[in-house]
Amino acid sequence: MCGRYTQKLKSDDLVAAMSARDETGGAIRENTNVAPTSTMPIVVAEQPSDTGADTDTGAGAAAVGERVLRLATWGLVPSWAKDRSIGARMINARAETVAVKPAFRAAYAARRCLVPATGFYEWFRPGGGARRGQPFYMYPAGHPATGDILAFAGLHEVWRKGDEPLATFTILTTTAAEGLSFLHDRSPVILPVAAWDRWIDPATDPADLTALLRPAPAGVLLAHPVGTAVGNVRNKGPELTDQVELDEAVAEAIEESGGPRATALSAGVVIGG
């Protein structure tokens, strides 16, 4: 799953990284510990009806498919939901069932988005279970296909049964990226730059997107261990992504589970590389 991520770019830098126009009113903030229910930027494709502009090619005509940054709450609330509390359980959508699951199928058909991230967290838990584990931070390795920012495949909705319309989103997950199975059996779907516009274009046939819903290939991600402070959602400091030294027993447990050797983890390892 993907339950925590980072977005460490300031507004201008994020606009440049996503080649998008900012419609957040300058409300983009860096966040090193994004948790469910946080309000974060997403990227969608603007349509002519978004601005009320003429659809001809004259002055003022909107560019169909132009990328725009908007704010939404993490945890998708389907339009048919009776109340917004369902969103807390809808932070991720499984790629294998997203086209048919009632909560996500309408959004998958026409309301797809990019979720910009500078990295994400996952926990190694010796023996599995929910007990406290060792957190790791995964971040871009500068792979040619993805560059220096991660664009998670997402879906977005607007829930209109409250006092005000509520924009929400979810992040698609698939099987673990190569080299990350020692942490979790699921990873966020990371889209290559070349597929960004195809993914967010509502005119794209969802059947043509199936090939994108796959684990990140080798060399896309770097990983290193970080401190346990990230486990508390109130902690937001930049030091959360700083590398720490692994406890020897944890390093041995990781290696025994099929993960990287301790020496590689201590140096920061290219996932699958």
C-alpha positions as CSV (number, residue, x, y, z in Angstrom):
1,M,0.0,0.0,0.0
2,C,1.0,3.7,0.0
3,G,0.1,5.3,3.3
4,R,2.7,8.0,3.7
5,Y,4.5,10.1,1.1
6,T,6.4,13.4,0.7
7,Q,6.0,16.5,-1.4
8,K,9.0,18.7,-0.7
9,L,8.8,21.1,-3.7
10,K,7.7,24.7,-3.4
11,S,4.9,26.0,-5.6
12,D,7.0,27.3,-8.4
13,D,9.3,24.2,-8.5
14,L,6.3,21.9,-8.5
15,V,4.6,23.8,-11.3
16,A,7.9,23.5,-13.3
17,A,8.4,19.8,-12.5
18,M,4.8,18.9,-13.7
19,S,4.7,21.5,-16.5
20,A,1.3,22.6,-15.1
21,R,-0.6,25.7,-14.3
22,D,-1.2,26.4,-10.6
23,E,-4.9,26.7,-9.7
24,T,-4.3,26.3,-6.0
25,G,-4.1,30.0,-5.3
26,G,-0.6,29.6,-4.0
27,A,-1.7,27.1,-1.4
28,I,1.0,24.4,-2.2
29,R,3.1,23.7,0.8
30,E,6.0,21.3,1.3
31,N,5.2,18.3,3.4
32,T,7.6,15.6,4.5
33,N,4.9,13.4,6.1
34,V,1.8,13.4,4.0
35,A,-0.9,11.3,5.8
36,P,-4.4,10.3,4.7
37,T,-7.0,13.1,4.9
38,S,-4.2,15.6,4.1
39,T,-5.0,18.2,1.4
40,M,-2.4,18.0,-1.3
41,P,-1.9,19.0,-5.0
42,I,-2.9,16.8,-7.8
43,V,-2.6,17.3,-11.6
44,V,-5.6,17.0,-13.8
45,A,-6.3,17.7,-17.5
46,E,-8.2,21.0,-18.0
47,Q,-11.2,20.8,-20.3
48,P,-12.8,23.8,-22.1
49,S,-15.8,23.6,-19.7
50,D,-13.5,24.2,-16.8
51,T,-13.0,27.8,-17.7
52,G,-16.1,28.6,-19.8
53,A,-13.8,29.6,-22.7
54,D,-14.9,29.3,-26.3
55,T,-14.1,25.9,-27.8
56,D,-12.9,27.4,-31.1
57,T,-9.4,28.3,-31.9
58,G,-9.9,32.0,-31.3
59,A,-8.5,34.2,-28.5
60,G,-9.3,32.9,-25.1
61,A,-9.9,29.3,-26.2
62,A,-8.8,26.7,-23.6
63,A,-6.2,24.1,-24.4
64,V,-7.8,20.7,-24.1
65,G,-5.6,18.5,-21.9
66,E,-3.5,21.3,-20.4
67,R,-2.2,20.2,-17.1
68,V,-3.4,22.1,-14.0
69,L,-2.5,21.8,-10.3
70,R,-5.5,21.6,-7.9
71,L,-5.9,20.7,-4.3
72,A,-7.7,17.6,-3.1
73,T,-8.1,15.6,0.1
74,W,-6.3,12.2,0.2
75,G,-9.0,9.5,0.6
76,L,-11.5,9.3,-2.3
77,V,-15.1,9.9,-1.4
78,P,-17.4,8.5,-4.2
79,S,-20.1,10.8,-5.4
80,W,-22.8,8.4,-4.1
81,A,-21.4,8.1,-0.6
82,K,-23.7,9.2,2.2
83,D,-20.9,10.9,4.2
84,R,-17.3,11.7,3.7
85,S,-16.0,9.3,6.4
86,I,-15.6,6.6,3.8
87,G,-12.6,8.4,2.4
88,A,-10.4,7.3,5.2
89,R,-10.7,3.8,3.9
90,M,-10.2,4.8,0.2
91,I,-6.6,6.1,0.2
92,N,-5.5,3.4,-2.2
93,A,-7.1,1.6,-5.1
94,R,-5.9,-1.8,-6.3
95,A,-4.8,-1.7,-9.9
96,E,-6.1,-5.2,-10.4
97,T,-9.7,-4.3,-9.5
98,V,-10.0,-0.5,-10.1
99,A,-12.0,-0.9,-13.3
100,V,-14.8,-2.8,-11.6
101,K,-14.9,-1.9,-8.0
102,P,-17.9,0.4,-7.4
103,A,-16.0,2.9,-5.3
104,F,-13.5,3.6,-8.1
105,R,-14.8,2.5,-11.5
106,A,-16.5,5.8,-12.4
107,A,-13.4,7.8,-11.6
108,Y,-11.1,5.3,-13.4
109,A,-13.2,5.7,-16.5
110,A,-13.1,9.5,-16.7
111,R,-11.4,11.2,-13.7
112,R,-7.8,10.2,-13.5
113,C,-5.0,12.4,-12.1
114,L,-1.4,12.5,-11.2
115,V,-0.3,12.7,-7.6
116,P,3.1,14.5,-7.4
117,A,5.5,13.1,-4.8
118,T,9.2,13.5,-4.0
119,G,9.2,10.1,-2.2
120,F,7.2,7.7,0.0
121,Y,7.7,5.7,3.1
122,E,7.3,2.0,3.9
123,W,8.0,0.0,7.0
124,F,10.0,-3.2,7.4
125,R,8.3,-5.3,10.1
126,P,10.3,-8.4,11.1
127,G,7.9,-11.4,11.1
128,G,5.1,-9.2,9.6
129,G,2.2,-8.0,11.6
130,A,1.4,-4.5,12.8
131,R,4.1,-4.1,15.4
132,R,6.5,-1.1,15.2
133,G,9.0,-1.5,12.4
134,Q,11.9,0.1,10.7
135,P,10.8,2.9,8.2
136,F,12.4,3.3,4.8
137,Y,12.3,6.3,2.5
138,M,12.0,5.6,-1.3
139,Y,12.7,8.5,-3.7
140,P,13.6,9.2,-7.3
141,A,16.9,7.8,-8.6
142,G,16.9,10.0,-11.7
143,H,15.8,7.3,-14.1
144,P,15.3,8.7,-17.6
145,A,11.7,7.5,-17.7
146,T,10.6,9.3,-14.5
147,G,13.1,12.1,-13.9
148,D,13.5,13.7,-10.5
149,I,9.8,13.5,-9.4
150,L,7.4,10.7,-8.9
151,A,3.9,10.9,-10.4
152,F,1.7,8.4,-8.8
153,A,-1.3,7.2,-10.8
154,G,-4.4,8.6,-9.1
155,L,-8.2,9.0,-9.4
156,H,-10.2,12.1,-8.3
157,E,-13.8,12.8,-7.4
158,V,-15.9,15.7,-6.2
159,W,-18.4,14.9,-3.4
160,R,-21.3,17.3,-3.3
161,K,-23.4,16.2,-0.4
162,G,-21.7,18.4,2.3
163,D,-21.9,22.1,2.9
164,E,-19.3,22.7,0.2
165,P,-18.0,20.5,-2.7
166,L,-15.2,18.3,-1.5
167,A,-12.4,17.3,-4.0
168,T,-10.7,14.0,-3.1
169,F,-8.2,11.5,-4.6
170,T,-6.8,8.1,-4.2
171,I,-3.5,6.5,-5.2
172,L,-3.4,3.3,-7.3
173,T,-1.2,0.4,-6.1
174,T,0.1,-2.7,-7.7
175,T,2.5,-5.5,-6.8
176,A,5.8,-4.5,-5.2
177,A,8.3,-2.6,-7.3
178,E,11.4,-4.7,-8.0
179,G,13.5,-4.9,-4.9
180,L,10.8,-3.7,-2.5
181,S,9.1,-6.9,-1.6
182,F,11.1,-7.2,1.6
183,L,9.1,-4.1,2.8
184,H,5.6,-4.7,1.5
185,D,3.8,-6.7,-1.2
186,R,2.3,-3.5,-2.7
187,S,3.7,-0.3,-4.2
188,P,2.2,2.8,-5.7
189,V,1.9,2.9,-9.5
190,I,4.6,5.3,-10.7
191,L,3.9,6.7,-14.2
192,P,6.6,7.5,-16.7
193,V,6.6,11.1,-17.9
194,A,5.7,10.0,-21.4
195,A,2.4,8.6,-20.1
196,W,1.3,11.5,-18.0
197,D,-1.0,13.2,-20.6
198,R,-2.4,9.9,-21.7
199,W,-3.3,8.9,-18.2
200,I,-5.1,12.2,-17.2
201,D,-6.9,12.6,-20.6
202,P,-10.5,11.6,-19.9
203,A,-10.8,10.7,-23.6
204,T,-8.3,7.9,-23.2
205,D,-10.0,4.5,-23.3
206,P,-9.3,2.9,-19.9
207,A,-8.6,-0.4,-21.6
208,D,-5.6,1.2,-23.2
209,L,-4.1,2.0,-19.7
210,T,-3.8,-1.5,-18.3
211,A,-0.2,-1.8,-19.4
212,L,0.7,1.3,-17.2
213,L,-0.6,-0.4,-14.0
214,R,2.6,-2.3,-13.3
215,P,5.4,-2.1,-10.7
216,A,8.2,0.5,-11.2
217,P,11.1,-1.1,-13.1
218,A,14.6,-1.5,-11.7
219,G,16.5,1.7,-11.3
220,V,13.6,4.1,-10.7
221,L,13.9,4.3,-6.9
222,L,16.5,4.8,-4.3
223,A,15.9,3.7,-0.7
224,H,17.5,4.3,2.7
225,P,16.4,3.8,6.3
226,V,15.0,6.8,8.3
227,G,14.1,7.5,11.9
228,T,11.0,6.3,13.6
229,A,9.7,9.8,14.1
230,V,7.9,9.6,10.7
231,G,5.5,7.2,12.4
232,N,3.9,10.1,14.2
233,V,1.8,12.2,11.7
234,R,2.3,15.3,13.8
235,N,6.0,15.3,12.9
236,K,6.7,17.3,9.7
237,G,10.3,18.4,9.9
238,P,12.8,18.0,7.0
239,E,14.9,15.7,9.0
240,L,12.3,12.9,8.6
241,T,13.9,11.9,5.3
242,D,17.4,11.9,6.7
243,Q,19.3,8.6,6.5
244,V,19.9,6.8,9.8
245,E,22.1,3.8,10.6
246,L,20.4,0.5,10.7
247,D,20.2,-1.6,13.9
248,E,22.4,-4.7,13.3
249,A,19.5,-7.1,14.2
250,V,17.2,-5.3,11.8
251,A,19.8,-5.4,9.0
252,E,20.2,-9.2,9.5
253,A,16.5,-9.7,9.5
254,I,16.2,-7.8,6.2
255,E,18.9,-9.8,4.5
256,E,17.3,-13.1,5.8
257,S,14.0,-12.0,4.3
258,G,15.6,-11.6,0.8
259,G,16.2,-7.9,1.1
260,P,19.4,-6.0,0.3
261,R,22.6,-6.5,2.3
262,A,23.2,-4.3,5.3
263,T,26.1,-2.5,3.6
264,A,24.0,-1.5,0.7
265,L,21.1,-0.3,2.9
266,S,23.4,1.8,5.0
267,A,24.7,3.5,1.8
268,G,21.3,4.0,0.2
269,V,20.5,1.4,-2.4
270,V,19.1,1.7,-5.9
271,I,16.0,-0.5,-5.9
272,G,16.3,-3.4,-8.3
273,G,19.6,-2.0,-9.7
